[in-house]
Structure formats: C-alpha cells, structure tokens
Amino acid sequence: MEKNITKISLQKGANLKDLQSINKQIYGAVDDRLYSNWELFSNQERFMMRALKGIRKEDVSKLKTNLVIATSWYLALMNRLHVDIEEAVWNRFPYLCSYCGSCPCICKKIKPTKRVKIIKRTHLRPTDIEKFQKMFEDIYPSSERTLDHAGIHQAEEQGEMSEAIQIFAGSHKKTSFKEIVDESADYLSCIFAIANSAKFDFALELRSFYTNNCHACHQAPCKCDFRKISLFKS
C-alpha cells in the first residue's frame, strides 16, 4: 500500500503568520537538530549576499531565488527566537514610516533626529503578504530610490540585525531582545523594498518556493543533512 506523503504549500492569500508557520513545519526539526542561532544567521547572510550580487549583475532571476532562500533562513531564526514577524512588522510600520510617522515617508524632507510617537491605524492592517508589499510601496515609494539603493539599505539592515543579536547574546536583557524584534521588522521591510524596486511579486516568489515541502528534498519535515544544506548553491 502506498504511503501518504504530506504536502505543505504556501497558498495564495497567506499572511506572514502563515509563512512563518509553514517554515517551522518544514524546517523546524532539522534546524533545531543541526544549527545554532549563529549558523542560521550565517546562512541567511550567505544567501542575502548572493541576492545582492544579483542586483550588481542585473540578474533578476538570481536576485529573486536568493532573496527567497535568505528569507527562509531569516524565518528559521525568527522561529528559533520566538519572534512573531507579522506583529513585529505591524508594530514597527503601522502603515506609517517608523521614523517620521508619515505615509508616504517624508524623512528626506524634514530630516527628523528622533522617532516620532506613532498611533496605529488598525483598520489599515494588511491581511496578506501581497498587501504588506503594497503597504511598503505606499510608505516608501520605489520611484524615490534605485534598486541599487534598496540593496545598500538591505546590507545596512543586515549589519544592524547582526549587531542586535550579538548584543543580546552577551547581555540577555529584555531591552536587547526588543532591539532584535525591531531590527527583524526593519530587515523584512527592506526585503519588500527590494521586491518593489525590482518590480516583482514577492508573495508569488514565496509560493513558488514553498510549493512542495522542502525546496531541496521535497519532504516535510525536511530530511536534508548538514553537508547538503551547507554546500547548497542557488
């Protein structure tokens, strides 16, 4: 008798919570077994640098593939740290710039020196990944920057998230963990910014990636071993 095989896929209309949950279902067990927090972050950084190389080489296909893989590792790290990324993003960007508190952002015009107090507009909260991408386009219009600039900003946020994780690892303070949560939201906002600048539907790319369990071994939970994952190239 043929054994039933679980097939986990990201569906159209899924939100960020769904995305994070699916990543945990597929990769949670193998990640917990094989990887430390720093190894998860190192892999996330590895594929993000490849995505940025795609920008430099004007290779949108390379950019898309590696951006999605980097996001998968980012989700794994957020699951390990028990960070709800949808709540983190909405608390940081409630359809407003997290710094000047405007939509669209007017930071370049007023040059604020500190963050303003933001009042959430709950009725505008995005209900799926596509709407989160649109929210970031409305807050930070892609017409106001180049794709290269979006990539540079992503690299900056990569460094800031690394710094936040290092500080928390050395202090174990609630305030330090809050920095990780905030930086994780900033990091994801830059991923959406890159997608908007490169003019592709990030949710569609995620659905292509999460279409049949693990993208490499196509099993759930993932059965890839350490060597296969560590040597994986896109």
C-alpha positions in Angstrom: 0.0 0.0 0.0 1.4 3.4 -1.0 2.2 5.6 1.9 0.5 9.0 2.1 3.0 11.9 1.8 2.3 15.2 3.5 2.5 18.1 1.1 2.9 21.6 2.6 2.5 24.6 0.3 2.0 28.3 0.8 -1.4 29.3 -0.5 -2.5 32.5 -2.3 -3.8 35.0 0.3 -1.5 33.7 3.0 -0.3 36.2 5.6 3.1 36.5 7.3 2.0 34.3 10.2 1.1 31.5 7.7 4.5 31.9 6.1 6.3 31.6 9.4 4.3 28.6 10.5 4.9 26.8 7.2 8.7 27.4 7.5 8.6 25.9 11.0 6.6 22.9 9.9 9.1 22.1 7.1 12.4 23.1 8.5 12.0 23.4 12.3 13.1 19.9 13.3 16.2 19.8 11.1 17.2 23.4 12.0 16.9 22.6 15.8 18.9 19.4 15.3 21.7 20.8 13.1 22.1 24.6 13.6 22.9 27.1 16.3 21.4 30.6 16.1 24.6 31.9 14.6 24.7 29.2 11.9 21.1 30.0 11.0 22.1 33.7 10.7 25.2 32.9 8.8 23.2 31.0 6.1 20.7 33.8 6.0 23.6 36.3 5.4 25.2 33.9 2.8 22.1 33.9 0.6 21.3 37.6 1.1 24.8 38.5 -0.2 24.1 36.3 -3.2 20.8 38.2 -3.7 22.7 41.5 -3.6 25.2 40.1 -6.1 22.1 39.5 -8.4 21.4 43.3 -8.1 25.0 44.2 -9.0 25.0 41.8 -12.0 21.5 42.9 -13.1 20.3 39.3 -12.8 16.8 39.5 -11.5 16.4 35.7 -11.5 19.4 35.3 -9.2 18.1 38.1 -7.0 14.6 36.5 -6.7 15.9 33.0 -5.9 18.5 34.0 -3.3 16.2 36.6 -1.7 13.6 33.9 -1.1 16.2 31.5 0.3 17.6 34.2 2.5 14.1 34.9 3.8 13.7 31.2 4.6 16.7 31.2 6.8 15.5 34.5 8.4 12.2 32.9 9.2 14.0 29.9 10.7 16.0 32.3 13.0 12.8 34.2 14.0 11.1 30.9 14.8 14.1 29.9 16.9 13.9 33.2 18.8 10.1 33.1 19.0 9.6 36.4 17.2 6.2 36.9 15.6 7.3 38.7 12.5 3.8 39.9 11.5 3.3 41.5 14.9 6.9 42.9 14.8 6.3 44.5 11.3 2.9 45.9 12.1 4.1 47.4 15.5 7.0 49.0 13.7 5.3 50.0 10.5 1.5 50.5 11.1 1.1 51.8 7.6 3.4 54.7 8.5 7.2 55.3 8.4 8.7 54.1 11.6 10.8 57.3 11.9 8.8 60.3 10.7 5.4 58.7 11.2 4.1 59.6 7.7 2.8 57.8 4.6 4.5 58.3 2.3 7.7 58.8 4.3 8.9 62.5 4.4 12.2 61.8 6.2 14.2 63.2 3.3 12.3 66.5 3.6 12.1 67.1 7.3 15.3 65.2 8.3 14.0 64.1 11.8 16.6 63.5 14.5 14.5 61.1 16.5 11.5 58.8 16.0 8.1 60.3 16.5 5.3 58.7 18.5 3.1 56.6 16.1 -0.6 56.0 16.5 -1.6 52.7 14.9 -4.3 52.8 12.2 -5.7 49.3 12.9 -8.2 49.4 10.1 -5.4 49.6 7.5 -3.5 46.5 8.8 -2.6 44.2 5.8 -4.3 40.9 5.7 -1.9 39.0 3.4 1.7 39.1 2.1 0.7 41.0 -1.1 -0.9 43.7 1.0 2.2 44.1 3.1 4.2 44.6 0.0 1.7 47.3 -1.2 1.9 48.9 2.3 5.7 49.3 2.0 5.3 50.6 -1.6 2.9 53.3 -0.2 5.2 54.2 2.7 8.4 54.1 0.8 7.6 54.6 -3.0 10.0 52.7 -5.2 10.1 55.7 -7.5 12.1 57.5 -4.8 15.0 55.2 -4.9 17.0 52.9 -7.3 17.3 49.1 -6.9 21.0 49.6 -6.0 19.9 51.9 -3.2 17.4 49.4 -1.9 20.2 46.8 -1.9 22.5 49.0 0.0 19.8 49.7 2.6 19.3 45.9 2.9 23.0 45.4 3.6 22.9 48.1 6.3 19.9 46.4 8.0 21.8 43.0 7.7 24.6 44.6 9.8 22.2 46.1 12.3 20.4 42.8 12.9 23.7 41.1 13.4 24.7 43.7 15.9 21.4 43.3 17.8 21.8 39.6 18.0 25.4 39.9 19.3 24.4 42.4 22.0 21.6 40.2 23.2 23.8 37.1 23.2 26.1 39.0 25.6 23.5 40.6 27.8 20.3 38.6 27.8 18.4 41.7 28.6 14.7 42.3 27.5 15.7 45.7 26.1 18.3 44.0 23.9 15.8 41.4 22.7 13.5 44.2 21.8 16.2 45.5 19.5 16.3 42.1 17.7 12.5 42.4 17.2 12.7 45.9 15.8 15.6 45.1 13.6 13.9 42.0 12.3 11.0 44.2 11.2 13.3 46.7 9.5 15.1 43.8 7.8 11.8 42.5 6.3 10.7 46.0 5.3 13.9 46.1 3.2 13.1 42.8 1.5 9.8 44.2 0.4 11.6 47.4 -0.7 13.9 45.3 -2.9 10.9 43.4 -4.4 9.1 46.7 -5.1 12.2 48.3 -6.7 12.8 45.2 -8.8 9.1 45.2 -9.6 8.2 41.6 -8.7 5.5 40.0 -6.6 7.3 38.7 -3.5 4.3 36.6 -2.4 4.3 34.8 -5.8 8.0 34.0 -5.4 7.4 32.7 -1.9 4.6 30.4 -3.2 6.9 29.1 -5.9 9.5 28.2 -3.2 7.0 26.8 -0.7 5.1 24.7 -3.2 6.0 21.1 -2.2 7.6 20.8 1.2 11.4 21.4 1.4 12.5 23.1 -1.8 15.5 20.7 -2.0 14.4 17.2 -0.7 10.6 17.9 -1.1 9.9 16.3 2.3 8.2 17.6 5.4 9.8 17.7 7.8 13.0 18.4 5.7 15.4 15.5 5.6 18.4 17.3 4.2 21.6 16.6 6.1 24.2 19.2 7.2 26.5 18.7 4.3 23.8 19.0 1.7 22.5 22.2 3.3 25.9 23.8 3.9 27.1 23.2 0.3 23.7 24.2 -1.3 24.1 26.8 -4.0 21.5 28.6 -6.0 
